[in-house]
Amino acid sequence: MLQIMLFLMHTRYKYQKYKPDKYLINIQQSLNYSIYSSTTKRQKIITKSYK
């Protein structure tokens, strides 16, 4: 969770300088990716435990 926050802070800093309009889109994409990756990791762990 801390890594996600640091990543968002970093992207905010980067995009506020150059492209503020794309900043929100980038946050949404990064959040979607982090949620997706965390859920897939959980699913893999769950399937391994059932085998």
mmCIF entry with sequence, helices, sheets and N, C-alpha, C, O atoms, coordinates in Angstrom:
data_MODEL
# 
_entry.id   MODEL 
# 
_entity.id                         1 
_entity.type                       polymer 
_entity.pdbx_number_of_molecules   1 
# 
_entity_poly.entity_id                      1 
_entity_poly.type                           'polypeptide(L)' 
_entity_poly.nstd_linkage                   no 
_entity_poly.nstd_monomer                   no 
_entity_poly.pdbx_seq_one_letter_code       MLQIMLFLMHTRYKYQKYKPDKYLINIQQSLNYSIYSSTTKRQKIITKSYK 
_entity_poly.pdbx_seq_one_letter_code_can   MLQIMLFLMHTRYKYQKYKPDKYLINIQQSLNYSIYSSTTKRQKIITKSYK 
_entity_poly.pdbx_strand_id                 A 
# 
loop_
_entity_poly_seq.entity_id 
_entity_poly_seq.num 
_entity_poly_seq.mon_id 
_entity_poly_seq.hetero 
1 1  MET n 
1 2  LEU n 
1 3  GLN n 
1 4  ILE n 
1 5  MET n 
1 6  LEU n 
1 7  PHE n 
1 8  LEU n 
1 9  MET n 
1 10 HIS n 
1 11 THR n 
1 12 ARG n 
1 13 TYR n 
1 14 LYS n 
1 15 TYR n 
1 16 GLN n 
1 17 LYS n 
1 18 TYR n 
1 19 LYS n 
1 20 PRO n 
1 21 ASP n 
1 22 LYS n 
1 23 TYR n 
1 24 LEU n 
1 25 ILE n 
1 26 ASN n 
1 27 ILE n 
1 28 GLN n 
1 29 GLN n 
1 30 SER n 
1 31 LEU n 
1 32 ASN n 
1 33 TYR n 
1 34 SER n 
1 35 ILE n 
1 36 TYR n 
1 37 SER n 
1 38 SER n 
1 39 THR n 
1 40 THR n 
1 41 LYS n 
1 42 ARG n 
1 43 GLN n 
1 44 LYS n 
1 45 ILE n 
1 46 ILE n 
1 47 THR n 
1 48 LYS n 
1 49 SER n 
1 50 TYR n 
1 51 LYS n 
# 
_struct_asym.id          A 
_struct_asym.entity_id   1 
# 
loop_
_struct_conf.conf_type_id 
_struct_conf.id 
_struct_conf.pdbx_PDB_helix_id 
_struct_conf.beg_label_comp_id 
_struct_conf.beg_label_asym_id 
_struct_conf.beg_label_seq_id 
_struct_conf.pdbx_beg_PDB_ins_code 
_struct_conf.end_label_comp_id 
_struct_conf.end_label_asym_id 
_struct_conf.end_label_seq_id 
_struct_conf.pdbx_end_PDB_ins_code 
_struct_conf.beg_auth_comp_id 
_struct_conf.beg_auth_asym_id 
_struct_conf.beg_auth_seq_id 
_struct_conf.end_auth_comp_id 
_struct_conf.end_auth_asym_id 
_struct_conf.end_auth_seq_id 
_struct_conf.pdbx_PDB_helix_class 
_struct_conf.details 
_struct_conf.pdbx_PDB_helix_length 
HELX_P HELX_P1 AA1 LEU A 2  ? LYS A 17 ? LEU A 2  LYS A 17 1 ? 16 
HELX_P HELX_P2 AA2 PRO A 20 ? TYR A 50 ? PRO A 20 TYR A 50 1 ? 31 
# 
_struct_conf_type.id          HELX_P 
_struct_conf_type.criteria    ? 
_struct_conf_type.reference   ? 
# 
loop_
_atom_site.group_PDB 
_atom_site.id 
_atom_site.type_symbol 
_atom_site.label_atom_id 
_atom_site.label_alt_id 
_atom_site.label_comp_id 
_atom_site.label_asym_id 
_atom_site.label_entity_id 
_atom_site.label_seq_id 
_atom_site.pdbx_PDB_ins_code 
_atom_site.Cartn_x 
_atom_site.Cartn_y 
_atom_site.Cartn_z 
_atom_site.occupancy 
_atom_site.B_iso_or_equiv 
_atom_site.pdbx_formal_charge 
_atom_site.auth_seq_id 
_atom_site.auth_comp_id 
_atom_site.auth_asym_id 
_atom_site.auth_atom_id 
_atom_site.pdbx_PDB_model_num 
ATOM 1   N N  . MET A 1 1  ? 0.839  -1.204  0.000   1.00 0.00 ? 1  MET A N  1 
ATOM 2   C CA . MET A 1 1  ? 0.000  0.000   0.000   1.00 0.00 ? 1  MET A CA 1 
ATOM 3   C C  . MET A 1 1  ? 0.875  1.255   0.000   1.00 0.00 ? 1  MET A C  1 
ATOM 4   O O  . MET A 1 1  ? 0.577  2.240   -0.676  1.00 0.00 ? 1  MET A O  1 
ATOM 5   N N  . LEU A 1 2  ? 1.948  1.197   0.765   1.00 0.00 ? 2  LEU A N  1 
ATOM 6   C CA . LEU A 1 2  ? 2.850  2.353   0.826   1.00 0.00 ? 2  LEU A CA 1 
ATOM 7   C C  . LEU A 1 2  ? 3.484  2.619   -0.539  1.00 0.00 ? 2  LEU A C  1 
ATOM 8   O O  . LEU A 1 2  ? 3.650  3.770   -0.943  1.00 0.00 ? 2  LEU A O  1 
ATOM 9   N N  . GLN A 1 3  ? 3.836  1.541   -1.243  1.00 0.00 ? 3  GLN A N  1 
ATOM 10  C CA . GLN A 1 3  ? 4.438  1.704   -2.570  1.00 0.00 ? 3  GLN A CA 1 
ATOM 11  C C  . GLN A 1 3  ? 3.477  2.398   -3.519  1.00 0.00 ? 3  GLN A C  1 
ATOM 12  O O  . GLN A 1 3  ? 3.885  3.242   -4.317  1.00 0.00 ? 3  GLN A O  1 
ATOM 13  N N  . ILE A 1 4  ? 2.201  2.043   -3.432  1.00 0.00 ? 4  ILE A N  1 
ATOM 14  C CA . ILE A 1 4  ? 1.201  2.680   -4.300  1.00 0.00 ? 4  ILE A CA 1 
ATOM 15  C C  . ILE A 1 4  ? 1.148  4.171   -4.013  1.00 0.00 ? 4  ILE A C  1 
ATOM 16  O O  . ILE A 1 4  ? 1.106  4.982   -4.938  1.00 0.00 ? 4  ILE A O  1 
ATOM 17  N N  . MET A 1 5  ? 1.148  4.539   -2.733  1.00 0.00 ? 5  MET A N  1 
ATOM 18  C CA . MET A 1 5  ? 1.071  5.956   -2.377  1.00 0.00 ? 5  MET A CA 1 
ATOM 19  C C  . MET A 1 5  ? 2.298  6.708   -2.894  1.00 0.00 ? 5  MET A C  1 
ATOM 20  O O  . MET A 1 5  ? 2.181  7.811   -3.427  1.00 0.00 ? 5  MET A O  1 
ATOM 21  N N  . LEU A 1 6  ? 3.459  6.108   -2.735  1.00 0.00 ? 6  LEU A N  1 
ATOM 22  C CA . LEU A 1 6  ? 4.676  6.762   -3.222  1.00 0.00 ? 6  LEU A CA 1 
ATOM 23  C C  . LEU A 1 6  ? 4.636  6.915   -4.732  1.00 0.00 ? 6  LEU A C  1 
ATOM 24  O O  . LEU A 1 6  ? 5.044  7.940   -5.278  1.00 0.00 ? 6  LEU A O  1 
ATOM 25  N N  . PHE A 1 7  ? 4.142  5.887   -5.396  1.00 0.00 ? 7  PHE A N  1 
ATOM 26  C CA . PHE A 1 7  ? 4.045  5.950   -6.858  1.00 0.00 ? 7  PHE A CA 1 
ATOM 27  C C  . PHE A 1 7  ? 3.086  7.052   -7.286  1.00 0.00 ? 7  PHE A C  1 
ATOM 28  O O  . PHE A 1 7  ? 3.370  7.791   -8.228  1.00 0.00 ? 7  PHE A O  1 
ATOM 29  N N  . LEU A 1 8  ? 1.954  7.166   -6.602  1.00 0.00 ? 8  LEU A N  1 
ATOM 30  C CA . LEU A 1 8  ? 0.983  8.204   -6.949  1.00 0.00 ? 8  LEU A CA 1 
ATOM 31  C C  . LEU A 1 8  ? 1.563  9.591   -6.695  1.00 0.00 ? 8  LEU A C  1 
ATOM 32  O O  . LEU A 1 8  ? 1.360  10.507  -7.492  1.00 0.00 ? 8  LEU A O  1 
ATOM 33  N N  . MET A 1 9  ? 2.282  9.746   -5.590  1.00 0.00 ? 9  MET A N  1 
ATOM 34  C CA . MET A 1 9  ? 2.902  11.041  -5.305  1.00 0.00 ? 9  MET A CA 1 
ATOM 35  C C  . MET A 1 9  ? 3.906  11.388  -6.400  1.00 0.00 ? 9  MET A C  1 
ATOM 36  O O  . MET A 1 9  ? 3.987  12.533  -6.846  1.00 0.00 ? 9  MET A O  1 
ATOM 37  N N  . HIS A 1 10 ? 4.662  10.393  -6.822  1.00 0.00 ? 10 HIS A N  1 
ATOM 38  C CA . HIS A 1 10 ? 5.665  10.616  -7.863  1.00 0.00 ? 10 HIS A CA 1 
ATOM 39  C C  . HIS A 1 10 ? 4.993  11.019  -9.169  1.00 0.00 ? 10 HIS A C  1 
ATOM 40  O O  . HIS A 1 10 ? 5.425  11.969  -9.822  1.00 0.00 ? 10 HIS A O  1 
ATOM 41  N N  . THR A 1 11 ? 3.941  10.306  -9.554  1.00 0.00 ? 11 THR A N  1 
ATOM 42  C CA . THR A 1 11 ? 3.269  10.633  -10.815 1.00 0.00 ? 11 THR A CA 1 
ATOM 43  C C  . THR A 1 11 ? 2.597  11.996  -10.720 1.00 0.00 ? 11 THR A C  1 
ATOM 44  O O  . THR A 1 11 ? 2.571  12.747  -11.695 1.00 0.00 ? 11 THR A O  1 
ATOM 45  N N  . ARG A 1 12 ? 2.056  12.314  -9.555  1.00 0.00 ? 12 ARG A N  1 
ATOM 46  C CA . ARG A 1 12 ? 1.430  13.627  -9.386  1.00 0.00 ? 12 ARG A CA 1 
ATOM 47  C C  . ARG A 1 12 ? 2.473  14.720  -9.616  1.00 0.00 ? 12 ARG A C  1 
ATOM 48  O O  . ARG A 1 12 ? 2.229  15.683  -10.343 1.00 0.00 ? 12 ARG A O  1 
ATOM 49  N N  . TYR A 1 13 ? 3.612  14.560  -9.000  1.00 0.00 ? 13 TYR A N  1 
ATOM 50  C CA . TYR A 1 13 ? 4.675  15.558  -9.148  1.00 0.00 ? 13 TYR A CA 1 
ATOM 51  C C  . TYR A 1 13 ? 5.088  15.684  -10.609 1.00 0.00 ? 13 TYR A C  1 
ATOM 52  O O  . TYR A 1 13 ? 5.276  16.789  -11.117 1.00 0.00 ? 13 TYR A O  1 
ATOM 53  N N  . LYS A 1 14 ? 5.224  14.560  -11.269 1.00 0.00 ? 14 LYS A N  1 
ATOM 54  C CA . LYS A 1 14 ? 5.675  14.555  -12.653 1.00 0.00 ? 14 LYS A CA 1 
ATOM 55  C C  . LYS A 1 14 ? 4.642  15.196  -13.571 1.00 0.00 ? 14 LYS A C  1 
ATOM 56  O O  . LYS A 1 14 ? 4.990  15.985  -14.449 1.00 0.00 ? 14 LYS A O  1 
ATOM 57  N N  . TYR A 1 15 ? 3.378  14.860  -13.368 1.00 0.00 ? 15 TYR A N  1 
ATOM 58  C CA . TYR A 1 15 ? 2.363  15.311  -14.313 1.00 0.00 ? 15 TYR A CA 1 
ATOM 59  C C  . TYR A 1 15 ? 1.858  16.714  -14.019 1.00 0.00 ? 15 TYR A C  1 
ATOM 60  O O  . TYR A 1 15 ? 1.336  17.382  -14.912 1.00 0.00 ? 15 TYR A O  1 
ATOM 61  N N  . GLN A 1 16 ? 2.002  17.166  -12.795 1.00 0.00 ? 16 GLN A N  1 
ATOM 62  C CA . GLN A 1 16 ? 1.609  18.547  -12.517 1.00 0.00 ? 16 GLN A CA 1 
ATOM 63  C C  . GLN A 1 16 ? 2.526  19.511  -13.254 1.00 0.00 ? 16 GLN A C  1 
ATOM 64  O O  . GLN A 1 16 ? 2.104  20.589  -13.673 1.00 0.00 ? 16 GLN A O  1 
ATOM 65  N N  . LYS A 1 17 ? 3.767  19.119  -13.407 1.00 0.00 ? 17 LYS A N  1 
ATOM 66  C CA . LYS A 1 17 ? 4.714  19.971  -14.131 1.00 0.00 ? 17 LYS A CA 1 
ATOM 67  C C  . LYS A 1 17 ? 4.345  20.061  -15.607 1.00 0.00 ? 17 LYS A C  1 
ATOM 68  O O  . LYS A 1 17 ? 4.295  21.150  -16.179 1.00 0.00 ? 17 LYS A O  1 
ATOM 69  N N  . TYR A 1 18 ? 4.091  18.923  -16.208 1.00 0.00 ? 18 TYR A N  1 
ATOM 70  C CA . TYR A 1 18 ? 3.999  18.886  -17.671 1.00 0.00 ? 18 TYR A CA 1 
ATOM 71  C C  . TYR A 1 18 ? 2.555  18.822  -18.171 1.00 0.00 ? 18 TYR A C  1 
ATOM 72  O O  . TYR A 1 18 ? 2.114  19.701  -18.912 1.00 0.00 ? 18 TYR A O  1 
ATOM 73  N N  . LYS A 1 19 ? 1.816  17.778  -17.765 1.00 0.00 ? 19 LYS A N  1 
ATOM 74  C CA . LYS A 1 19 ? 0.474  17.567  -18.322 1.00 0.00 ? 19 LYS A CA 1 
ATOM 75  C C  . LYS A 1 19 ? -0.525 17.361  -17.194 1.00 0.00 ? 19 LYS A C  1 
ATOM 76  O O  . LYS A 1 19 ? -0.826 16.218  -16.850 1.00 0.00 ? 19 LYS A O  1 
ATOM 77  N N  . PRO A 1 20 ? -1.036 18.411  -16.620 1.00 0.00 ? 20 PRO A N  1 
ATOM 78  C CA . PRO A 1 20 ? -1.968 18.247  -15.502 1.00 0.00 ? 20 PRO A CA 1 
ATOM 79  C C  . PRO A 1 20 ? -3.271 17.558  -15.899 1.00 0.00 ? 20 PRO A C  1 
ATOM 80  O O  . PRO A 1 20 ? -3.924 16.939  -15.059 1.00 0.00 ? 20 PRO A O  1 
ATOM 81  N N  . ASP A 1 21 ? -3.655 17.661  -17.174 1.00 0.00 ? 21 ASP A N  1 
ATOM 82  C CA . ASP A 1 21 ? -4.924 17.056  -17.577 1.00 0.00 ? 21 ASP A CA 1 
ATOM 83  C C  . ASP A 1 21 ? -4.830 15.533  -17.631 1.00 0.00 ? 21 ASP A C  1 
ATOM 84  O O  . ASP A 1 21 ? -5.831 14.839  -17.456 1.00 0.00 ? 21 ASP A O  1 
ATOM 85  N N  . LYS A 1 22 ? -3.618 15.013  -17.874 1.00 0.00 ? 22 LYS A N  1 
ATOM 86  C CA . LYS A 1 22 ? -3.466 13.561  -17.945 1.00 0.00 ? 22 LYS A CA 1 
ATOM 87  C C  . LYS A 1 22 ? -3.196 12.942  -16.578 1.00 0.00 ? 22 LYS A C  1 
ATOM 88  O O  . LYS A 1 22 ? -3.131 11.720  -16.451 1.00 0.00 ? 22 LYS A O  1 
ATOM 89  N N  . TYR A 1 23 ? -3.043 13.764  -15.578 1.00 0.00 ? 23 TYR A N  1 
ATOM 90  C CA . TYR A 1 23 ? -2.687 13.267  -14.251 1.00 0.00 ? 23 TYR A CA 1 
ATOM 91  C C  . TYR A 1 23 ? -3.755 12.338  -13.683 1.00 0.00 ? 23 TYR A C  1 
ATOM 92  O O  . TYR A 1 23 ? -3.440 11.264  -13.171 1.00 0.00 ? 23 TYR A O  1 
ATOM 93  N N  . LEU A 1 24 ? -5.016 12.752  -13.776 1.00 0.00 ? 24 LEU A N  1 
ATOM 94  C CA . LEU A 1 24 ? -6.102 11.944  -13.216 1.00 0.00 ? 24 LEU A CA 1 
ATOM 95  C C  . LEU A 1 24 ? -6.239 10.621  -13.950 1.00 0.00 ? 24 LEU A C  1 
ATOM 96  O O  . LEU A 1 24 ? -6.487 9.584   -13.335 1.00 0.00 ? 24 LEU A O  1 
ATOM 97  N N  . ILE A 1 25 ? -6.077 10.659  -15.257 1.00 0.00 ? 25 ILE A N  1 
ATOM 98  C CA . ILE A 1 25 ? -6.158 9.421   -16.035 1.00 0.00 ? 25 ILE A CA 1 
ATOM 99  C C  . ILE A 1 25 ? -5.053 8.465   -15.585 1.00 0.00 ? 25 ILE A C  1 
ATOM 100 O O  . ILE A 1 25 ? -5.281 7.265   -15.424 1.00 0.00 ? 25 ILE A O  1 
ATOM 101 N N  . ASN A 1 26 ? -3.871 9.007   -15.386 1.00 0.00 ? 26 ASN A N  1 
ATOM 102 C CA . ASN A 1 26 ? -2.755 8.168   -14.976 1.00 0.00 ? 26 ASN A CA 1 
ATOM 103 C C  . ASN A 1 26 ? -3.009 7.548   -13.605 1.00 0.00 ? 26 ASN A C  1 
ATOM 104 O O  . ASN A 1 26 ? -2.700 6.375   -13.391 1.00 0.00 ? 26 ASN A O  1 
ATOM 105 N N  . ILE A 1 27 ? -3.560 8.311   -12.688 1.00 0.00 ? 27 ILE A N  1 
ATOM 106 C CA . ILE A 1 27 ? -3.884 7.775   -11.364 1.00 0.00 ? 27 ILE A CA 1 
ATOM 107 C C  . ILE A 1 27 ? -4.866 6.623   -11.495 1.00 0.00 ? 27 ILE A C  1 
ATOM 108 O O  . ILE A 1 27 ? -4.691 5.570   -10.880 1.00 0.00 ? 27 ILE A O  1 
ATOM 109 N N  . GLN A 1 28 ? -5.894 6.830   -12.299 1.00 0.00 ? 28 GLN A N  1 
ATOM 110 C CA . GLN A 1 28 ? -6.905 5.785   -12.453 1.00 0.00 ? 28 GLN A CA 1 
ATOM 111 C C  . GLN A 1 28 ? -6.283 4.516   -13.028 1.00 0.00 ? 28 GLN A C  1 
ATOM 112 O O  . GLN A 1 28 ? -6.577 3.415   -12.564 1.00 0.00 ? 28 GLN A O  1 
ATOM 113 N N  . GLN A 1 29 ? -5.441 4.664   -14.017 1.00 0.00 ? 29 GLN A N  1 
ATOM 114 C CA . GLN A 1 29 ? -4.809 3.502   -14.629 1.00 0.00 ? 29 GLN A CA 1 
ATOM 115 C C  . GLN A 1 29 ? -3.895 2.792   -13.635 1.00 0.00 ? 29 GLN A C  1 
ATOM 116 O O  . GLN A 1 29 ? -3.904 1.563   -13.553 1.00 0.00 ? 29 GLN A O  1 
ATOM 117 N N  . SER A 1 30 ? -3.117 3.545   -12.891 1.00 0.00 ? 30 SER A N  1 
ATOM 118 C CA . SER A 1 30 ? -2.197 2.923   -11.946 1.00 0.00 ? 30 SER A CA 1 
ATOM 119 C C  . SER A 1 30 ? -2.963 2.213   -10.835 1.00 0.00 ? 30 SER A C  1 
ATOM 120 O O  . SER A 1 30 ? -2.578 1.126   -10.404 1.00 0.00 ? 30 SER A O  1 
ATOM 121 N N  . LEU A 1 31 ? -4.055 2.835   -10.373 1.00 0.00 ? 31 LEU A N  1 
ATOM 122 C CA . LEU A 1 31 ? -4.866 2.186   -9.348  1.00 0.00 ? 31 LEU A CA 1 
ATOM 123 C C  . LEU A 1 31 ? -5.488 0.911   -9.891  1.00 0.00 ? 31 LEU A C  1 
ATOM 124 O O  . LEU A 1 31 ? -5.488 -0.121  -9.220  1.00 0.00 ? 31 LEU A O  1 
ATOM 125 N N  . ASN A 1 32 ? -6.012 0.980   -11.095 1.00 0.00 ? 32 ASN A N  1 
ATOM 126 C CA . ASN A 1 32 ? -6.598 -0.215  -11.704 1.00 0.00 ? 32 ASN A CA 1 
ATOM 127 C C  . ASN A 1 32 ? -5.556 -1.318  -11.815 1.00 0.00 ? 32 ASN A C  1 
ATOM 128 O O  . ASN A 1 32 ? -5.840 -2.477  -11.513 1.00 0.00 ? 32 ASN A O  1 
ATOM 129 N N  . TYR A 1 33 ? -4.373 -0.969  -12.240 1.00 0.00 ? 33 TYR A N  1 
ATOM 130 C CA . TYR A 1 33 ? -3.318 -1.964  -12.397 1.00 0.00 ? 33 TYR A CA 1 
ATOM 131 C C  . TYR A 1 33 ? -2.924 -2.569  -11.054 1.00 0.00 ? 33 TYR A C  1 
ATOM 132 O O  . TYR A 1 33 ? -2.750 -3.783  -10.947 1.00 0.00 ? 33 TYR A O  1 
ATOM 133 N N  . SER A 1 34 ? -2.784 -1.734  -10.036 1.00 0.00 ? 34 SER A N  1 
ATOM 134 C CA . SER A 1 34 ? -2.382 -2.241  -8.726  1.00 0.00 ? 34 SER A CA 1 
ATOM 135 C C  . SER A 1 34 ? -3.455 -3.159  -8.156  1.00 0.00 ? 34 SER A C  1 
ATOM 136 O O  . SER A 1 34 ? -3.146 -4.206  -7.586  1.00 0.00 ? 34 SER A O  1 
ATOM 137 N N  . ILE A 1 35 ? -4.724 -2.763  -8.313  1.00 0.00 ? 35 ILE A N  1 
ATOM 138 C CA . ILE A 1 35 ? -5.819 -3.606  -7.827  1.00 0.00 ? 35 ILE A CA 1 
ATOM 139 C C  . ILE A 1 35 ? -5.823 -4.930  -8.583  1.00 0.00 ? 35 ILE A C  1 
ATOM 140 O O  . ILE A 1 35 ? -5.973 -5.994  -7.982  1.00 0.00 ? 35 ILE A O  1 
ATOM 141 N N  . TYR A 1 36 ? -5.659 -4.860  -9.891  1.00 0.00 ? 36 TYR A N  1 
ATOM 142 C CA . TYR A 1 36 ? -5.666 -6.065  -10.723 1.00 0.00 ? 36 TYR A CA 1 
ATOM 143 C C  . TYR A 1 36 ? -4.524 -7.000  -10.330 1.00 0.00 ? 36 TYR A C  1 
ATOM 144 O O  . TYR A 1 36 ? -4.730 -8.204  -10.175 1.00 0.00 ? 36 TYR A O  1 
ATOM 145 N N  . SER A 1 37 ? -3.333 -6.452  -10.171 1.00 0.00 ? 37 SER A N  1 
ATOM 146 C CA . SER A 1 37 ? -2.184 -7.293  -9.844  1.00 0.00 ? 37 SER A CA 1 
ATOM 147 C C  . SER A 1 37 ? -2.347 -7.919  -8.459  1.00 0.00 ? 37 SER A C  1 
ATOM 148 O O  . SER A 1 37 ? -2.013 -9.088  -8.263  1.00 0.00 ? 37 SER A O  1 
ATOM 149 N N  . SER A 1 38 ? -2.855 -7.151  -7.505  1.00 0.00 ? 38 SER A N  1 
ATOM 150 C CA . SER A 1 38 ? -3.033 -7.697  -6.158  1.00 0.00 ? 38 SER A CA 1 
ATOM 151 C C  . SER A 1 38 ? -4.078 -8.805  -6.163  1.00 0.00 ? 38 SER A C  1 
ATOM 152 O O  . SER A 1 38 ? -3.901 -9.818  -5.487  1.00 0.00 ? 38 SER A O  1 
ATOM 153 N N  . THR A 1 39 ? -5.162 -8.632  -6.911  1.00 0.00 ? 39 THR A N  1 
ATOM 154 C CA . THR A 1 39 ? -6.194 -9.668  -6.943  1.00 0.00 ? 39 THR A CA 1 
ATOM 155 C C  . THR A 1 39 ? -5.685 -10.916 -7.647  1.00 0.00 ? 39 THR A C  1 
ATOM 156 O O  . THR A 1 39 ? -6.002 -12.026 -7.220  1.00 0.00 ? 39 THR A O  1 
ATOM 157 N N  . THR A 1 40 ? -4.912 -10.770 -8.701  1.00 0.00 ? 40 THR A N  1 
ATOM 158 C CA . THR A 1 40 ? -4.394 -11.953 -9.384  1.00 0.00 ? 40 THR A CA 1 
ATOM 159 C C  . THR A 1 40 ? -3.414 -12.693 -8.486  1.00 0.00 ? 40 THR A C  1 
ATOM 160 O O  . THR A 1 40 ? -3.392 -13.924 -8.480  1.00 0.00 ? 40 THR A O  1 
ATOM 161 N N  . LYS A 1 41 ? -2.612 -11.971 -7.735  1.00 0.00 ? 41 LYS A N  1 
ATOM 162 C CA . LYS A 1 41 ? -1.700 -12.631 -6.799  1.00 0.00 ? 41 LYS A CA 1 
ATOM 163 C C  . LYS A 1 41 ? -2.490 -13.425 -5.770  1.00 0.00 ? 41 LYS A C  1 
ATOM 164 O O  . LYS A 1 41 ? -2.144 -14.564 -5.458  1.00 0.00 ? 41 LYS A O  1 
ATOM 165 N N  . ARG A 1 42 ? -3.557 -12.820 -5.242  1.00 0.00 ? 42 ARG A N  1 
ATOM 166 C CA . ARG A 1 42 ? -4.386 -13.515 -4.263  1.00 0.00 ? 42 ARG A CA 1 
ATOM 167 C C  . ARG A 1 42 ? -5.003 -14.766 -4.873  1.00 0.00 ? 42 ARG A C  1 
ATOM 168 O O  . ARG A 1 42 ? -5.028 -15.822 -4.241  1.00 0.00 ? 42 ARG A O  1 
ATOM 169 N N  . GLN A 1 43 ? -5.495 -14.650 -6.090  1.00 0.00 ? 43 GLN A N  1 
ATOM 170 C CA . GLN A 1 43 ? -6.117 -15.807 -6.733  1.00 0.00 ? 43 GLN A CA 1 
ATOM 171 C C  . GLN A 1 43 ? -5.108 -16.927 -6.928  1.00 0.00 ? 43 GLN A C  1 
ATOM 172 O O  . GLN A 1 43 ? -5.438 -18.097 -6.737  1.00 0.00 ? 43 GLN A O  1 
ATOM 173 N N  . LYS A 1 44 ? -3.892 -16.588 -7.304  1.00 0.00 ? 44 LYS A N  1 
ATOM 174 C CA . LYS A 1 44 ? -2.868 -17.613 -7.479  1.00 0.00 ? 44 LYS A CA 1 
ATOM 175 C C  . LYS A 1 44 ? -2.580 -18.304 -6.152  1.00 0.00 ? 44 LYS A C  1 
ATOM 176 O O  . LYS A 1 44 ? -2.446 -19.526 -6.098  1.00 0.00 ? 44 LYS A O  1 
ATOM 177 N N  . ILE A 1 45 ? -2.487 -17.523 -5.091  1.00 0.00 ? 45 ILE A N  1 
ATOM 178 C CA . ILE A 1 45 ? -2.235 -18.096 -3.770  1.00 0.00 ? 45 ILE A CA 1 
ATOM 179 C C  . ILE A 1 45 ? -3.382 -19.023 -3.382  1.00 0.00 ? 45 ILE A C  1 
ATOM 180 O O  . ILE A 1 45 ? -3.161 -20.115 -2.859  1.00 0.00 ? 45 ILE A O  1 
ATOM 181 N N  . ILE A 1 46 ? -4.605 -18.577 -3.644  1.00 0.00 ? 46 ILE A N  1 
ATOM 182 C CA . ILE A 1 46 ? -5.781 -19.377 -3.290  1.00 0.00 ? 46 ILE A CA 1 
ATOM 183 C C  . ILE A 1 46 ? -5.780 -20.684 -4.079  1.00 0.00 ? 46 ILE A C  1 
ATOM 184 O O  . ILE A 1 46 ? -6.033 -21.746 -3.510  1.00 0.00 ? 46 ILE A O  1 
ATOM 185 N N  . THR A 1 47 ? -5.503 -20.624 -5.371  1.00 0.00 ? 47 THR A N  1 
ATOM 186 C CA . THR A 1 47 ? -5.515 -21.847 -6.174  1.00 0.00 ? 47 THR A CA 1 
ATOM 187 C C  . THR A 1 47 ? -4.395 -22.785 -5.736  1.00 0.00 ? 47 THR A C  1 
ATOM 188 O O  . THR A 1 47 ? -4.581 -24.002 -5.739  1.00 0.00 ? 47 THR A O  1 
ATOM 189 N N  . LYS A 1 48 ? -3.254 -22.253 -5.366  1.00 0.00 ? 48 LYS A N  1 
ATOM 190 C CA . LYS A 1 48 ? -2.164 -23.106 -4.894  1.00 0.00 ? 48 LYS A CA 1 
ATOM 191 C C  . LYS A 1 48 ? -2.557 -23.799 -3.595  1.00 0.00 ? 48 LYS A C  1 
ATOM 192 O O  . LYS A 1 48 ? -2.248 -24.975 -3.398  1.00 0.00 ? 48 LYS A O  1 
ATOM 193 N N  . SER A 1 49 ? -3.231 -23.083 -2.718  1.00 0.00 ? 49 SER A N  1 
ATOM 194 C CA . SER A 1 49 ? -3.593 -23.671 -1.434  1.00 0.00 ? 49 SER A CA 1 
ATOM 195 C C  . SER A 1 49 ? -4.636 -24.772 -1.604  1.00 0.00 ? 49 SER A C  1 
ATOM 196 O O  . SER A 1 49 ? -4.686 -25.707 -0.805  1.00 0.00 ? 49 SER A O  1 
ATOM 197 N N  . TYR A 1 50 ? -5.466 -24.668 -2.634  1.00 0.00 ? 50 TYR A N  1 
ATOM 198 C CA . TYR A 1 50 ? -6.498 -25.689 -2.830  1.00 0.00 ? 50 TYR A CA 1 
ATOM 199 C C  . TYR A 1 50 ? -5.944 -26.959 -3.466  1.00 0.00 ? 50 TYR A C  1 
ATOM 200 O O  . TYR A 1 50 ? -6.519 -28.033 -3.289  1.00 0.00 ? 50 TYR A O  1 
ATOM 201 N N  . LYS A 1 51 ? -4.844 -26.859 -4.199  1.00 0.00 ? 51 LYS A N  1 
ATOM 202 C CA . LYS A 1 51 ? -4.311 -28.047 -4.879  1.00 0.00 ? 51 LYS A CA 1 
ATOM 203 C C  . LYS A 1 51 ? -3.651 -29.000 -3.896  1.00 0.00 ? 51 LYS A C  1 
ATOM 204 O O  . LYS A 1 51 ? -3.150 -30.051 -4.297  1.00 0.00 ? 51 LYS A O  1 
# 
